[in-house]
Amino acid sequence: MKNKLTGVITLASVLVVGGVLQGCSTSVERMAAEESVDLSGDWNDTDSRLVSEEMIADVLSRPWISSFVNGQGKQPAVIVGEIRNLSYEHINVNTFVGDMERELINSGKVEFVASSSERGEIREERRDQELHSTEATRNAMGREVGADFMLKGSINSILDTEGKTQVRYYQIDLTLISMADNRKVWVGQKKIKKLVKKPGLRW
């Protein structure tokens, strides 16, 4: 009788533990990369994509680009410089820069120059080609396209909290600067405000 009771208890324990483990299992749902999902209220991929699309569309619609094309007879070459994260959050600035680069290149209105880190790697490859590649296939040093304009900027944020409610404010400032004379030819700004409410929220 005791053995049967022990067996019943053991079986019940296994079922309970199994049910608990099943209830704690990870659930994964695939979704479109463009779908907007905001779980925490933090800066996310949707913010990065929408801000870059709007700000690049604005900079490419301004008079500086037609003035340059009319004066120089060519498309301007643009490089993205430092985008500083001055917010209270950890923001992957590289993702934001990548979104802006994509919008600039795909516009077909400007030429795009590789970043300083990318140029270093490419220059090292050219040095290697000078030693090891045939004359017909090697790419010579000193033939790079210089940038005409540099895009720089910053991401700032303000946090306003009262109890379980929080307002998160982001301000993105971008400036396009002429490499020839340091003139600022375009200044853009985008603001995002989010109202976050969570039960039992603690800051």
N, C-alpha and C positions, 0 to 999 in steps of 0.2 A: 504493500500500500504506500509505504514511504517512497519507494522508487518511482511509482507511478506519479505521485504528487510532485516529486522533484522534477520528473520529466515534463509535467504540465507547466510548472513554474519556469523551467528552462526554455521551453517552446514559446511561452508568453513573453519572456524577456527578449528572445531573439526577434519576435514579431514587433515588439515595441521599439527596440533599437533599430531594426530595419526601417520601420516607419519614420523614425526621427531622422535617420540618415537620408532617406528618400526625400523627406521634406526639406532638408538642407542642401540638396544637390543643386549645382549651378544650372541655370537656365539661360540659353543663348538664342537670341532671335536676330536673324540677319535683316538688314534694312538698307535702303538706298543711301549711298554716301552723301547725297545732296539733301536728304531728309533732315529737317530741323528738330533736334532733340536737346532740351535744356533741363538737365537733372538738378544741378546744384546752384545755378545762377552765375557760376564762374564764367570767365572768358572761355569760349570753346571754338570748335572748328567752324560753326555757322557764323559766329561773329567775324572770324578771320576772313572767311570767304566773302561775306556780304560787304564788309568794310573795304576790302581790297578792290572788289568789283566796282563799287560806287566811287571810290576815290580815284582810281585809275581812269575810269570813264570821264571823270571831271577834269583831271589834268590833261587828258588828250583832246578835250573839247575847247581848251583855252587858246588865246591868240598867240602865245609864245611859239607854238609849234609851226603855225603857218608863217610867222615872221622869220623863223629860222630857215624853213624850206625855201622861202622866197629869196632870202639873203644869201644862203649858202648853196642852194641848188641840190640839196641832198636831204635825206632823212636824218634827224638828230640821233646820235648814239647816246644811250642812257645807261647809267650804272646805279644800282641800289647800294647806298652806303649804310651806315650804322642806324639801326632802328632800336632805340633804347627803351627798355621796359622799366618805367618809373612807377609802376603800379604796386599795390600791396600783394599782388598775386604772382605766382610763378607762371609766366606765360612763355610758351615756346615761340620765340620771335622768328625762328627759322621757318616755321610753317607760314606765318604771315608774310614774310619776305618772299617765300616761294609762290604764294598766291598772287602777290603783286607782279612778280617776274612773269608768271604765266599770262596775266592780263596784258602786260606791256608787249610781250612777244607776239601773242595771238592777235593783237590789234592790227598788226601790219603797218603801223604808222611810225614806228621808231625801230632803230637797230638797238640791240641789247649787248652790252659788254659784260664779260665774266667778272665775278667778284675778285677781290685781291687774293683770297685763299685759292680760288679756282685757277687764277692766272699763275700762281706759284707752281701748281702741279703741272699745268700745261707747259710752262717754260722749262721745267725739269725734263719733260718728255722731249721737247725740241732739242735740248742739249744731248740727250741720249740718241736722238735721230742723227745728229751731226756726226756721232762716232760710229753708229752701227747701221744706219739706213743707206740705201743707194741714193745717188745724187738725184735720180729722177723722182724718188718718192719722199725725200726728206723735206721738211718745212723749215725755212731759214728763220733765224732770229731777226728781230727788228722790223717785223711787218705787221705788228698788231694795230688794231683800230683803237684810237684813243676816244675816251668818253667826252661828249660835249656837255653833258649835264649829269649831276648826281642827285639822287632822291634820298633825303634823310628825314628822320622823324623820331617820334616818341609815343609811347602809350602811357597815359596817366589814369589814375582812378581815385575816386572818393567813396568812402564807406560811411553810410549813415544808418545807425541801428537804434531801434527802440523796442525793447522787449523781444518778442518773437518775430518782429518784422524788420526787414532790412532793405535799404535802397542802395543798389550798386550802380555807380556812375563811371563810365569810361569815356575818356577823351583822347582821340587819336589825331595827332598833328603831323602833317607831312610838308616838306619844303623841297622844291626843285631849284637847284643852284647851278648857275652857269660856271663851267670849269674855266672859261676864258677870263672872266673878270669878277667872279664871286657874286654876281647879281642874283637875287632871288626872283625867279621869273614866274613862280606859282607857289601859293600857300594854300593848303587844303586842311579842312578840319571835319571830323566826324564824331558825333556824340551818341552814346548808347546809355540808356537808363533801364535798370531792371528792378522790379519790385519782387522781393523774395519773402514768402511766408511759409514757415514750417512749424508744426506742432512740436513743442518740447525743444525748440531751437536754442542752442547754447553757443555763445561766442566767446 
